């Protein structure tokens, strides 16, 4: 019997909301079609045809004006401390929003796109907190990523259909921060607090790793610090302490971190 990743009802709900989807390789984020931003569609017949062609495919939604939604992408473990620091500087997010849990333990918080299109802004909202708007996309539940701890994407709310049809508007402080980045940028103190909270989150998570996953976890953390613009010296200092607690030797720690920073 042929195994399908997506039930037709799931595709129908997304299509009825006007979300434009495209298929991705099973267990991955890699698009299965060319020109996927342009060819993404809310036409249910086309979505079902792709499902027949690739039964175990994931599906992603194009964010921004095309689908009428934007997503606040919060990475785990370091994105949540950064988000808390930003909430203290601006305002709390409404936890009644449409939230999709990601396979790495993070969140996609889905909002209605504002009338004026917004650019996607990696790192603008803090280290580990990204706005996915124009020319961006996210995988949708029940997509899976095979190399992630929790594997499956999942919605966190019951009666999720009504939230998909009518998500909460994007908070005005995020709109202002995107449109007036320099004027609205959080103070140096707030950004420093967000960065330190993010590092602490990485260190705490790394310290909990056990034999069999320690090197991969250290490499992943070091890559996140590199992508966040932090120097290798910071990674050696903060991650080195945590890695030693897991039983890794100094030479192995240094080799893994240097590999992540290449």
C-alpha positions, 0 to 999 in steps of 0.5 A, a space after each residue: 500500500 502506498 504511503 502518503 505523508 500528507 492527508 488530502 484534508 491537510 492540503 485542502 485546509 492550507 489551500 482554502 486559506 490561500 497558502 501557496 505551497 510547493 513540494 520538498 524532498 522526503 525528510 528534507 527542505 530541498 524543493 522538488 520543483 524548479 522556480 518554486 517561489 513562482 510555481 508555489 500554488 493554492 490550487 488543490 488539484 495541483 497540490 494533490 497531483 504533486 502528492 501523487 507524484 511524490 507520495 512521501 514529499 514534504 510541503 512548504 509554504 511561501 511566506 509574504 504577500 503570496 500567501 498572506 502570512 509571515 512567520 517568526 522563526 525561533 530557533 531552539 535552544 538559543 532563540 527563546 532567551 533572545 526572544 524573551 530579551 526582545 519582549 522585555 524591550 518591546 512587548 510580549 507576543 500573544 501566545 494565542 497565536 498560530 504556532 508550529 513546533 519545529 523538529 529542533 524544538 523551535 517555533 514558527 509563530 505565524 501571523 497575518 502579513 501586513 498590507 505593505 510587504 516586508 523583507 525577510 530579516 535574518 537576525 534582525 530581531 535578535 540572534 536565533 529569531 528571524 522574520 520569514 516574509 518575502 522570498 522565504 518559506 517554511 515547511 508545514 506540518 506534518 513534514 518531517 526532517 530525518 536528522 532532527 531530534 523530534 523529526 516532525 513539524 506539528 501545530 501546537 493548538 487544537 482547532 488549528 483550522 480557524 487559526 490557519 484561516 485567520 491568523 493574528 496580525 503581525 505585532 506593530 513593533 515587529 513591523 516598525 523594527 523591520 521598516 525602521 531598523 536603525 531607529 528602532 534597534 534595541 539598545 546595546 544593553 538589550 542586544 547584549 542581554 539577548 546575545 548572552 541569554 542565547 549563549 547560555 541557552 547553547 551552553 546549557 543544552 550542550 552540557 546535557 549531551 551524552 556520548 554518541 551525540 557530543 561531537 555533533 552537538 558541539 559542532 551544531 552549537 559552534 555553527 550557530 555561534 559562527 552564524 551569529 557573528 561571534 568570534 571563534 574565541 567566544 566559542 572556544 571559551 563558552 562551548 569549551 567549558 560545556 563540552 569538557 563537562 560532557 567528557 570531550 578532550 580539549 584537542 577534540 573540542 578545538 578540532 570540532 569548533 575550528 571545523 565549524 568555523 571554516 
